Amino acid sequence: MNMPVEIERLLKTENFCFLATSYQDCPHVCLMNFTYLADEELIILSSREDTTKVNHIKKNPDVSLLLYSLGGSGEMHIICTPDGMATLVRPESETHYRDYHYKKHPHMGTFIMGKNISMVTVRIKHAVLSDVEDKVRTWTDSSV
C-alpha cells in the first residue's frame, strides 16, 4: 500500500479514533477504540450490533476516521483523516479480528467480547495528513 510513515506510526501507536458514518444525509460520529492489523492493512473496530454506526455501515460502507497524536518529546502534533471502506466481518471470520483487537485493548472487553458485538474492518483508500505548521499532504492507495 505504501502509505506515509507518519500515518502508519499513528495507526500502530494510537488507541482511539473518531469514526464518522453517514446515511441519507444523517451523519454520525463516535469515539472508538481501534487496532491496526498491519499484515492485512486493516483497521479493526467493534460495536454493538444495534447502533447507529452499524446500521449506517450496512447501508453505506464509506467511512471517515480522525486520528491524532499530541506528540511526545520532540514529536510534532499530527492529525490524520483516513477515508475508507468499512466491512462487517462475517461470523466465521470474527474470532481472528476479535482476538487481535482484544489483545490490544483487554480493558475494553465488554465492547469487544460481549454479546451482540459486531467486528468491523476498515480498508483505507485515501488519507489527509496535517501538522501544527499547517502542512497538509494527501495520500491515495494506488491499488484501489
LUMTORDREN-632233 format. One record per residue (C-alpha): residue in one letter; x, z, y. Coordinates in steps of 0.1 Angstrom, whole numbers, plus 5000, padded with zeros to 4 digits. Layout:
<sites>
aXZY...
</sites>
This chain:
<sites>
m500050005000n503050065023m501350305047p503450455076v505350765065e503550985092i500150905075e501450975041r503051305053l499751415068l497851335036k500351525015t500751835036e497351895053n494352065037f491451985060c489951675074f486751585092l484651335072a482251105091t479450925073s476550715087y473350565075q470650395096d472250495129c472350855119p475950975120h477051295102v480351475104c481651775084l484851965078m486251915043n489052025020f490851725008t493551634983y495751324984l496451174950a499550964959d499850804924e496350644929e496450624967l493150814969i491851104989i489751344968l486851534982s484051734967s480451814978r477251954966e475051664954d472151744977t474051705010t473651455038k477151325033v476551244996n473251075005h474950875032i477750765008k475250644982k473750415008n476750335030p480250395014d482150315046v483550645059s486050765085l488251075084l490151265110l493351435101y495651615124s498851815125l499652065152g503252015144g505752275134s509252345145g510252025163e507551815148m505251615170h501451675170i499851375154i496251255148c495251005122t491850845118p491750665085d488750445076g487950375040m485550315012a484050624995t483150624959l481050884940v483150944909r481350874876p480751184854e483151064827s486051044853e485251364873t487451604853h490651434863y489851444900r488151784899d491151944882y493651784906h491551894937y491152244923k494852284917k495552224954h492552444966p492052724940h490552954966m487752694971g486552694935t482852734945f482952404963i484952224936m483952364902g480452494909k477152344897n475852014911i479251924927s480051564932m483551434932v484251174959t487250954963v488250754994r490550454994i491950405029k491650045043h492750105079a494150385100v494850465136l497750705143s498350865177d500551135191v500751365222e502651095241d499550865236k501550625214v498850455193r499550245162t497250085137w497750015101t495749805077d496149785039s497149435033s495949444997v492249495008
</sites>
